[in-house]
Amino acid sequence: MRITFFGRSCSGCRPVRGFLEDEQIAHDFVDVRKAPLDKSRALELARKHQEIAATRGGKLVRVKTIEATDAELEQLVLGREGNLRAPTVSNGKTLLCGFEKRALTALVSDES
């Protein structure tokens, strides 16, 4: 399993970056400021995963990708600018948008 971290150098991404570094989790980093994923590419990325987990209003929302409409996925994976939210982390099976420590711990240990 390879972890991919989609982020940027912002305060929202620091907890994810810190967690991955503290736990010595090997990962690829995609700077979404230099290479933004627009709506169609973000949805394509989401559809490659079995599950989407996203923080919304302080809660963690989980949806099975196969059961979700594009509109539902957009609400979970897109930020205000219409591009992929940062931070977003993938293990190839689950896509986690936003930071939630328990969900991130499960994702990197492939328990998600």
SULHUBEL-V925409 format. One record per residue. RES is the residue in one small letter. OMEGA is omega in degrees with one decimal (none if undefined). Layout:
res=RES omega=OMEGA
res=RES omega=OMEGA
This chain:
res=m omega=178.0
res=r omega=179.9
res=i omega=173.8
res=t omega=-179.6
res=f omega=175.9
res=f omega=-176.3
res=g omega=177.7
res=r omega=-179.8
res=s omega=-179.7
res=c omega=-177.6
res=s omega=179.2
res=g omega=-178.3
res=c omega=-177.5
res=r omega=179.2
res=p omega=179.0
res=v omega=179.3
res=r omega=179.3
res=g omega=179.2
res=f omega=-178.4
res=l omega=179.1
res=e omega=-179.6
res=d omega=-179.3
res=e omega=-179.6
res=q omega=179.0
res=i omega=176.4
res=a omega=-178.5
res=h omega=171.8
res=d omega=178.9
res=f omega=175.1
res=v omega=179.6
res=d omega=-175.1
res=v omega=171.2
res=r omega=-179.9
res=k omega=-178.7
res=a omega=-177.5
res=p omega=174.8
res=l omega=-179.6
res=d omega=-174.6
res=k omega=-176.8
res=s omega=179.1
res=r omega=177.5
res=a omega=177.9
res=l omega=176.5
res=e omega=177.0
res=l omega=-179.2
res=a omega=-177.3
res=r omega=177.1
res=k omega=-177.8
res=h omega=177.7
res=q omega=-174.6
res=e omega=171.9
res=i omega=172.9
res=a omega=-177.4
res=a omega=174.5
res=t omega=179.1
res=r omega=177.9
res=g omega=179.2
res=g omega=179.3
res=k omega=175.6
res=l omega=179.5
res=v omega=178.2
res=r omega=175.2
res=v omega=172.4
res=k omega=-174.7
res=t omega=-177.7
res=i omega=-178.4
res=e omega=-173.6
res=a omega=173.2
res=t omega=176.1
res=d omega=179.8
res=a omega=177.8
res=e omega=178.7
res=l omega=178.3
res=e omega=-179.7
res=q omega=-176.2
res=l omega=-170.3
res=v omega=-177.5
res=l omega=175.5
res=g omega=-177.7
res=r omega=-177.5
res=e omega=178.9
res=g omega=177.6
res=n omega=177.8
res=l omega=177.8
res=r omega=173.1
res=a omega=5.6
res=p omega=172.2
res=t omega=-178.5
res=v omega=-179.1
res=s omega=169.6
res=n omega=-179.6
res=g omega=180.0
res=k omega=-179.7
res=t omega=175.5
res=l omega=-179.5
res=l omega=178.8
res=c omega=-175.7
res=g omega=-178.9
res=f omega=172.8
res=e omega=-168.0
res=k omega=-179.0
res=r omega=179.1
res=a omega=178.5
res=l omega=177.1
res=t omega=178.1
res=a omega=-178.7
res=l omega=-176.8
res=v omega=176.9
res=s omega=177.5
res=d omega=176.5
res=e omega=-174.4
res=s omega=none
